[in-house]
Amino acid sequence: MKRIEDENRIVFFTSSKFKFEEASRIAQNFGLDMIRKSENIIEIQSESLEEIALFKARQLMKRYRNLTFVVEDDGIFIEALNGFPGPYSSYVYRTIGNSGILKLMKGEVNRGALFKSVVVLHVPNMGLKSFTGICKGTIAKSIHHGRMFGYDPIFKPLKADKCFSEMTPEEKNLFSHRAKSFKKVFSFLIKIRSTINGEDYG
Ligand code: IMP
């Protein structure tokens, strides 16, 4: 029984309290217990979010082979900028930020953009599996306030009447890329756990 109890805990390796706040609410809805841990890991530059996330997960797998854990990588892809900043979103945010993006978009009629989240899940003895979530939306014309996480102050999802930054984490979870990828992760985990439980304890 102890083994299953331990497996019920999922570790989310992230330095972002915002990401954790959103993902852990979804975990709770699935009846799962998730904790946050920051860890020094090398992040590669690549055009593929999945490759970046897998690279992080492989490093952690060597250190935490017995843990059920997740890592995530995200990007915002802006149509009028041919998908920029995409996998370079973190660097672009640190350098030009939201005001820099709005300058690049000045006078641009096509405001279409999408957020993508790739989550890599590690399950002991099962290896790694990745899950993707996408949220389509538009780039606002000015910086909106509220919960100031990354590009949230300039991104408005389709079918929403406000930017992500103006939403509570629960509201954001109704639309977001992260909510979609994590829901897939948790559904998968519950499915494989019920199979394992059935075989081992049924
Ligand atoms: P990373 O996955 O932390 O590398 O994310 C890339 C960049 O996108 C960082 O600057 C994050 O702050 C930003 N970012 C990631 N997820 C979100 C989100 O849900 N909303 C707004 N910005 C985000």
Boltz pocket constraint, residues with backbone or C-beta under 6 A from the ligand:
constraints:
  - pocket:
      binder: B
      contacts: [[A, 72], [A, 73], [A, 74], [A, 75], [A, 76], [A, 89], [A, 90], [A, 91], [A, 93], [A, 94], [A, 149], [A, 150], [A, 151], [A, 152], [A, 164], [A, 176], [A, 178]]
      max_distance: 6.0
